[in-house]
Amino acid sequence: MKKTILTILFVIISIYSYAQISFEEGYYIDNSGKKTVCYIKNLDWKNNPEDFLYKLTLDSEVAKKTINTTKEFKIGAALKYERHTVKIDQSSKDVKRLSTVREPDFVEKTVFLKSVVEGKASLFLYESNKQRRYFFSIDKGQVEPLIYKIYKIEDDQIAKNEKYKQQLWQKVRYENVAMSAIERVRYRRKDLAKYFNTFNSYHTDTPTLDYTKKEDRKSFTIGLEAGAQFSSFSIKNLMDRGDIDFDSNTSFRFGVEAAFILPFNNDKWSIVLEPAYQYFDAEKRDVVIFRSETLDAERTTDVEVEYQSIEVPLGIRHTFRLSKNSKLFVTGSFVIDLNFSSEIRARGISALTGDISTDDNWMFGIGYRFKDKYSLEIKQTTSRNLLASSIWEPNFSSFSINFGYTIFDK
């Protein structure tokens, strides 16, 4: 039954993942300056792209445009890229590989720069796996790098080249701003966008667009979970003298979910922490643990298990958006199990009696979320060994149905 439910849900998710509308209204401008309104596949790129997929209509064939043939493209009101040839600092930010030179290690490249703020003064972002660099221009003129570099000096001390503050003072200075205010501007998107918006507010003759304000996205959520857990428990005799299988056990489960939403790929990926309390209590009477057909004899015992713990799954979640209010999601987590007051007792068998000492294991989940507030999720764990023994191997696994409610998001 559990496998059937999981299979059905996996099929549903597969269908919906392909059916999601990923092409959004936008435009591109080619090398001749021609603007073409179309539908562009919004991948919400973490790193600046070199190409993009588009359709002239939602029913037409998918085509590709590259940086070689496109000067600019925009998706909706929140995402815009412009092609520019700029100097990009290649200096490493890895502390172990820091340069001892104060000046940037510039390499000239033609790239798509992401628009952050557009106006009298425009702010751009370039991001790759190794770098995050900001650029600016005045009155749509030459795009220049805002220079920031960390480097090593004597005795492996770390120093900073914060020339971007001098650039702001010299080229992007607004009325009555003090140098002390510029000194407080960090080399971060939030700080720089705020500064450029303030500068542009003194130049109202030029329209201003702030693309950061159009990104209405959550970065962190906390929720409560409660549900029913269906547990299975068996004890395997490693000397082939018979296994002990307990009946399926149903118990209550409750916990907390904290999700850290990653700021790319349309918020489809998140890191999830889901600590939860679970409890298992069972006994098996007159269990045959030894039988001799030659002697026509057998040995029986009673086995009791009392197991409670705080499971701490830490994992990755991928979300599939079905509509504005509906989402499906799948989760894979590594589980650290913190048990307490837990033991196995077998009458007359010391090797099968003692405190429970659990191994870590894995958990997989499939769920549905409504209005980013309510959720229903099915979770399945892999087998977990509960006792360090050379003769007996107790294995525990669970299947649960959980209801969730988000109490905080930011």
C-alpha positions in Angstrom: 0.0 0.0 0.0 2.8 2.4 1.0 4.7 1.7 -2.2 1.6 2.2 -4.3 0.9 5.6 -2.8 4.5 6.7 -3.3 4.5 5.4 -6.9 1.3 7.3 -7.7 2.7 10.5 -6.2 6.0 10.2 -8.1 4.0 9.8 -11.4 1.9 12.9 -10.6 4.9 15.0 -9.8 6.7 13.8 -13.0 3.7 14.8 -15.1 3.3 18.2 -13.4 7.0 19.0 -13.6 6.9 18.7 -17.4 3.5 20.6 -17.5 4.7 23.6 -15.6 4.5 26.9 -17.5 8.2 28.0 -17.6 8.0 30.4 -20.6 7.1 34.0 -19.5 6.3 37.1 -21.6 9.3 39.2 -22.4 11.4 40.5 -25.3 14.9 40.5 -26.7 16.8 43.0 -28.8 19.1 41.6 -31.5 22.4 43.1 -32.9 20.5 45.3 -35.4 18.5 46.9 -32.6 15.2 45.1 -33.5 13.0 44.3 -30.5 11.1 41.1 -30.6 8.3 40.4 -28.1 8.2 36.7 -27.2 8.0 34.2 -24.4 11.3 33.4 -22.7 12.1 30.4 -20.5 12.7 31.8 -17.0 15.4 29.8 -15.3 16.0 32.5 -12.7 19.7 32.0 -13.3 22.1 31.9 -10.3 25.0 32.6 -12.7 24.8 35.0 -15.5 23.6 33.1 -18.7 25.2 33.1 -22.1 22.0 32.1 -23.9 18.3 31.6 -23.4 15.4 29.7 -24.9 12.3 31.4 -26.3 9.1 31.0 -28.2 7.4 33.5 -30.5 4.1 32.2 -29.2 3.3 29.7 -26.5 2.4 27.1 -29.1 5.4 27.6 -31.4 8.7 25.7 -31.4 11.4 26.4 -28.9 14.4 28.4 -30.3 17.7 29.7 -28.8 19.4 33.0 -28.7 23.0 33.5 -27.6 25.1 36.4 -26.3 26.6 36.7 -29.8 23.3 37.7 -31.4 21.5 39.4 -28.5 22.1 42.8 -27.0 19.5 42.7 -24.3 16.6 40.5 -23.1 14.0 40.9 -20.4 11.5 38.6 -18.7 8.4 40.2 -17.1 9.1 43.2 -14.9 11.7 41.6 -12.6 14.5 40.2 -14.8 16.7 42.0 -17.3 20.1 41.3 -18.9 22.2 43.6 -21.0 25.3 42.6 -23.1 28.4 44.5 -22.3 32.1 44.1 -22.8 33.7 44.8 -19.3 36.7 44.2 -17.2 36.1 41.4 -14.7 38.3 40.9 -11.7 39.4 37.2 -11.7 40.9 37.4 -8.2 40.0 34.5 -5.9 38.0 35.1 -2.7 39.2 31.8 -1.3 41.2 32.6 1.8 43.8 29.9 0.9 44.3 31.3 -2.6 44.3 35.1 -1.9 46.5 37.2 -4.0 49.2 39.4 -2.4 48.6 42.1 -5.0 46.2 45.0 -4.1 45.1 45.7 -7.6 42.4 43.7 -9.4 43.3 40.9 -11.9 41.2 42.2 -14.8 40.2 40.1 -17.8 38.1 41.6 -20.5 34.9 39.6 -21.3 31.7 40.1 -23.2 28.9 39.0 -20.8 25.2 39.4 -20.0 25.1 41.7 -17.0 22.0 41.5 -14.7 20.3 44.8 -14.2 19.8 45.7 -10.5 18.9 49.4 -10.6 18.3 51.4 -13.8 18.2 55.2 -14.0 20.5 58.2 -14.1 23.0 55.8 -12.5 22.6 52.1 -13.3 23.9 49.2 -11.2 24.6 45.8 -12.7 25.6 42.4 -11.3 27.9 39.6 -12.8 27.9 36.3 -10.9 29.7 33.0 -11.6 30.5 30.0 -9.5 33.7 31.8 -8.3 32.8 35.5 -8.4 30.2 38.2 -7.7 31.1 41.6 -9.2 29.2 44.8 -9.5 29.3 47.4 -12.3 27.8 50.8 -12.9 27.2 53.3 -15.6 26.1 57.0 -15.7 23.5 58.1 -18.3 23.8 54.8 -20.2 27.5 55.4 -20.8 30.5 53.2 -20.4 30.0 50.4 -17.9 32.7 50.3 -15.2 33.6 47.8 -12.5 33.0 48.8 -8.9 36.3 47.6 -7.4 36.4 45.5 -4.3 39.1 43.0 -3.6 40.4 41.1 -0.5 44.1 40.2 -0.5 47.0 39.2 1.8 49.6 41.3 3.3 52.5 40.5 5.7 52.0 37.7 8.2 49.1 36.4 6.1 46.8 39.2 7.3 43.8 40.0 5.2 43.4 43.5 3.7 40.7 45.0 1.6 40.8 47.2 -1.5 37.5 49.1 -1.3 38.1 51.5 -4.2 34.4 51.3 -5.0 33.7 53.7 -2.2 36.0 56.2 -3.8 34.3 55.6 -7.1 30.9 56.3 -5.5 32.2 59.5 -4.0 33.7 60.7 -7.3 31.1 59.6 -9.8 27.9 58.7 -8.1 27.7 61.3 -5.4 24.4 63.0 -4.6 23.6 66.2 -2.8 24.6 66.5 0.9 26.0 62.9 1.1 28.9 62.6 3.5 31.9 60.4 3.0 31.0 58.7 6.3 27.7 57.5 4.7 29.5 56.1 1.7 32.0 54.3 4.1 29.0 52.4 5.5 28.0 51.1 2.1 29.0 47.4 1.9 29.8 45.6 -1.3 26.5 43.9 -1.3 23.4 44.1 -3.5 21.1 45.5 -0.8 23.5 48.3 0.2 24.5 49.2 -3.3 21.0 49.2 -4.6 19.8 51.4 -1.8 22.6 53.9 -2.5 22.0 54.0 -6.3 18.2 54.5 -5.6 19.0 57.4 -3.3 21.2 58.9 -6.0 18.5 58.5 -8.7 15.9 60.1 -6.4 17.8 63.4 -7.0 17.5 63.0 -10.7 13.8 62.5 -11.3 14.0 63.6 -14.9 15.3 60.1 -15.7 13.0 57.1 -15.0 14.2 54.7 -12.3 13.6 51.0 -12.1 14.6 49.0 -9.1 14.6 45.3 -10.0 15.3 44.2 -6.4 11.9 45.5 -5.3 10.1 43.3 -7.9 11.6 40.1 -6.4 8.9 39.4 -3.8 10.4 36.2 -2.6 10.7 34.5 0.8 14.1 33.3 2.1 13.2 31.5 5.3 10.1 29.8 6.7 9.2 28.0 9.9 6.3 25.6 10.3 4.8 23.1 12.7 4.1 19.5 11.7 2.0 16.7 13.2 0.9 13.3 11.8 0.6 9.6 12.1 3.6 7.3 11.9 3.4 3.7 10.8 6.5 1.8 12.0 7.9 -1.6 11.3 10.5 -3.3 13.4 12.3 -6.6 13.0 15.3 -8.3 14.6 17.5 -10.5 12.4 19.6 -13.3 13.9 23.0 -13.1 12.1 23.6 -16.8 12.9 20.4 -17.9 11.0 18.5 -19.0 14.1 15.3 -17.2 13.2 14.1 -13.6 12.8 11.7 -11.7 15.0 9.1 -9.6 13.2 6.9 -7.2 15.2 3.5 -6.1 14.1 3.1 -2.7 12.5 2.9 0.0 15.0 1.0 3.3 14.7 2.0 6.3 16.8 1.8 10.1 16.9 4.6 12.2 15.4 5.1 16.0 15.7 7.9 18.4 14.9 9.2 21.6 13.4 10.2 22.5 9.9 12.7 25.2 9.0 13.3 25.9 5.3 16.1 28.1 3.9 15.0 29.0 0.3 17.9 29.4 -2.1 17.7 32.6 -4.1 17.8 31.2 -7.7 16.0 28.9 -10.1 12.6 30.6 -9.1 12.9 29.5 -5.5 12.5 25.8 -6.5 15.4 24.6 -4.2 15.6 24.9 -0.4 17.6 23.4 2.4 15.3 21.9 5.0 15.7 21.0 8.7 12.9 19.0 10.2 13.5 17.9 13.8 10.6 15.7 15.0 9.7 13.5 18.0 8.8 9.9 17.3 7.9 6.9 19.6 7.7 3.2 19.2 6.5 0.7 21.9 5.9 -3.0 21.2 6.3 -6.5 22.6 6.4 -10.0 21.3 5.5 -13.0 23.5 6.8 -16.6 23.2 9.2 -15.9 20.4 11.1 -19.0 19.2 14.8 -18.2 19.1 16.1 -21.7 19.0 14.7 -25.0 17.7 16.3 -28.4 17.4 14.4 -31.1 15.4 16.9 -33.7 16.6 16.3 -33.0 20.3 12.6 -32.1 19.6 13.2 -29.0 21.7 12.9 -25.2 21.3 13.7 -22.1 23.3 11.4 -19.1 23.5 11.5 -15.7 25.1 9.6 -12.4 25.4 11.0 -9.3 23.6 10.0 -5.8 24.5 11.0 -2.6 22.7 10.7 0.9 23.9 12.2 3.4 21.6 11.7 7.2 21.4 13.9 9.8 19.8 14.2 13.2 18.2 14.9 12.6 14.5 16.8 15.5 12.9 16.6 15.3 9.1 18.7 17.8 7.1 18.2 17.8 3.4 17.3 19.3 0.0 13.9 20.0 -1.3 12.8 20.6 -4.9 9.4 22.4 -5.5 7.2 22.2 -8.6 4.8 25.1 -9.0 1.4 24.0 -10.2 -0.4 27.3 -9.9 -0.3 30.5 -7.9 -1.5 28.7 -4.7 -0.5 25.1 -5.3 2.9 23.3 -5.2 4.2 19.8 -5.2 7.6 19.1 -3.6 10.0 16.2 -3.1 12.6 16.0 -0.3 15.7 13.9 0.4 17.3 14.1 3.8 20.1 12.6 5.9 18.7 11.8 9.4 20.6 12.1 12.6 18.7 10.2 15.3 18.9 11.3 19.0 17.3 8.7 21.1 16.6 8.8 24.8 15.2 6.4 27.4 15.2 3.7 24.8 15.9 0.0 25.3 15.4 -3.6 24.1 14.6 -6.3 26.7 14.7 -10.0 25.9 14.2 -12.4 28.8 17.2 -14.5 29.3 19.2 -13.2 26.3 21.9 -10.7 27.3 23.0 -10.2 23.7 19.5 -8.9 22.9 19.1 -6.7 26.0 20.4 -3.2 26.4 20.1 0.4 25.6 19.2 1.3 22.1 22.1 2.9 20.1 20.9 4.1 16.7 22.6 4.6 13.4 21.9 7.5 11.0 19.8 6.8 7.9 17.9 8.5 5.1 14.4 10.0 4.7 12.5 10.7 1.5 9.3 12.7 1.2 6.6 13.8 -1.3 4.2 16.5 -0.5 1.7 19.1 -1.5 1.6 22.8 -0.3 -1.4 25.2 -0.5 -1.1 29.0 -0.4 2.4 28.6 1.2 0.6 27.9 4.4 -0.7 24.4 4.6 1.0 21.2 3.6 0.5 17.4 3.4 3.5 15.2 3.1 4.3 11.5 3.0 7.7 10.5 4.4 9.5 7.2 4.2 12.7 6.3 6.1 15.3 3.7 5.2 16.2 0.9 7.7 18.0 2.0 10.9 20.0 -0.4 13.2 19.0 0.0 16.8 21.6 -2.2 18.6 25.3 -2.8 18.5 25.5 -6.6 18.5 27.5 -9.3 16.7 24.5 -11.7 16.8 21.4 -9.7 16.6 20.6 -6.9 14.1 17.4 -4.9 15.0 16.1 -2.8 12.1 13.6 0.0 12.3 11.9 1.9 9.5 8.8 4.2 9.3 6.2 5.6 7.0 4.4 8.7 8.0 1.6 11.1 6.9 2.2 14.6 8.1 0.2 17.8 8.1 2.0 21.1 8.3 1.2 24.7 9.0 3.6 27.6 8.3 3.8 30.0 11.3 6.5 32.4 10.0 8.1 33.4 6.8 10.5 36.2 5.7 
